Amino acid sequence: CYPNPTNGVFTLRNPFTKEATINVYDVMGRLIYEMQLDNELSQKSAISLPKGIYLLVVRSDNSMIQNKLVVN
């Protein structure tokens, strides 16, 4: 995920060769957003997210990767 921190649009790179599901959680563990990522690169907007730190969870089949997203 880059740029990170972001104040608007960020790009996600799918680390898997298959489609992946991306979940965005706030610091309280609440699901904020869910999306499918089928391309290698996908641009998303964080404009609607309040400033803060979020957890991105990327899942594909039996694999999972977690990453922080900071919104300024």
Summary of the structure (lengths in Angstrom):
residues: 72
radius of gyration: 11.4
end to end distance: 14.7
largest distance: 32.4
contacts: 181
relative contact order: 0.35
helix: 0%
strand: 60%
